[in-house]
Amino acid sequence: MTKVAAEYGVTSTALKKTCDRHKIPTPDRGYWAKLEHGKPVRKRPPLPGLTESKLERVHINGNTSDRLSEEVRKAGTEVRERLQAMNPPDATAAATNDSGVKEPSILSATRRAISKGRPDAQGFKNSQGRGIVPLKVAPDSIDRALQFLSRLFALAETEGYSPKISDTGLELATEDVAIAFGVEERPRKTRHEPTAAELKRKGDNLRWGSSRAAWPQYHYSPSGRLSIVIHANSWSGLRRTHSDGKARKLEAMLPEIVASLVEHGALLRERRQAAEERERQQREAKVRREREDTFNACEKRRLEFVDAVHEQLLERSRLVAVLAHLELALVDGKNRAESISAWIRRRIQQIDALTSPEFLDLSARSAKLGFLEPLSHPNGSDTEGHYYGYSSTPRLQFWSIDEEKELATSISALEWVTQAGLLPDT
């Protein structure tokens, strides 16, 4: 179980529980050692059939620490080595019972809050709020928890982490990252022994067809076992909880706890940089899309303008063909469709004016339509105009030009032919 569990990044206990949930038989303790030495072992049971379809697929969420970058791993390793050299195991163990560390003033608000609090039903006091370390400890553990925090702050200071007041608590922070944390006391769990009255209540419930429990299954009470919980980087693979063990107290784990803080800080910093890089790429992609949209919109309007010119030229070619036909169709040396020919000539003059380089330039400028590629300023603005503000189809126009004032005014076709003297006297 130990070897297989390691392949999945979980403990043998976790793998055993997973197998039990899915009705998968596992070897008894000592099975492989007995088998190796030729001792009798229990016969391997067959895999049983399943009655629940949800048990057919096994999900194992192994340790994700393998996904951590080399920088994060290196940050924690360097701190562990440095702090272990500064605080040998013997010295750390000796300091566990040493209460000579002065409690910093920044913990005053935490001490006041936890001291004033009332124990809950399980016997724990709670503290939380601005500038207060989240605590959940029994009254007898308050002094120890605060003394532990004092030592933690002193050791974390050597790695550049100082306590910093936040709206939700008290964090350990550097110039660019802040890590929230809290201290909890693990409850002692004891099985409840039902009283005679509770047994009678259970019998009554069963007679009345009620399955409601007649007593709590367990009692929870203070155990004196403290834990520190780091409130950062969930599901990252980094260790977030350090607790008193049977042979090793939390105070003896201070170098390891500070190393964990540094690892979490490195990962927070890395994730923030990755988020900033994603935002930068998104901004650049947005600018590229906007420039492409601007360019495509401009190209569309340019083509619409050219199509308008082309339509006029096609019309001119048709008019020229009709005019040539009329001039060839003379009867007795006279053109009986002279009025038609005169109108066609006037119409050709209108088209020639409308499509002249001067008028085309004025019409394009009036539509705020440029035919050079837009250049982008650093702030993202275009030097050629904001094409989105002029989404209407550009059109060719007639112009009245005042050379003295250097002023061009858009006029109608009737105004132009009148000014050009092309209309017959009426």
Disulfide bonds with the S-S distance in Angstrom:
none
